[in-house]
């Protein structure tokens, strides 16, 4: 077995939310894992494709990034997801980290 350096090995109780919805452009099924790891950014997993990303409210303003990471067909579809994420992802701050 080769030598490796462990970067982290953490366990925590987390809140997980599963959300499915339909829009004009398609159906979406997401798992959102709220964690204190990764600077408090939730891990958002598309349950249809398995694609995932750590997302903050600032990240969702980059529509090209959303389109790429979730393999969306258009920027319009990315905008629909951004609208959803704006109301369903937490604002990040040092104080809110303890509330996750």
Rosetta blueprint (number, residue, H / E / L):
1 X L
2 X L
3 X L
4 X L
5 X L
6 X L
7 X L
8 X L
9 X L
10 X L
11 X L
12 X L
13 X L
14 X L
15 X E
16 X E
17 X E
18 X E
19 X E
20 X E
21 X E
22 X E
23 X E
24 X L
25 X L
26 X E
27 X E
28 X E
29 X E
30 X E
31 X E
32 X E
33 X E
34 X E
35 X L
36 X L
37 X L
38 X H
39 X H
40 X H
41 X L
42 X E
43 X E
44 X E
45 X E
46 X E
47 X L
48 X L
49 X L
50 X L
51 X L
52 X E
53 X E
54 X E
55 X E
56 X L
57 X L
58 X L
59 X H
60 X H
61 X H
62 X L
63 X H
64 X H
65 X H
66 X H
67 X H
68 X H
69 X H
70 X L
71 X L
72 X L
73 X L
74 X L
75 X H
76 X H
77 X H
78 X H
79 X H
80 X H
81 X H
82 X H
83 X H
84 X H
85 X H
86 X H
87 X H
88 X H
89 X L
90 X L
91 X L
92 X L
93 X L
94 X L
95 X L
96 X H
97 X H
98 X H
99 X H
100 X L
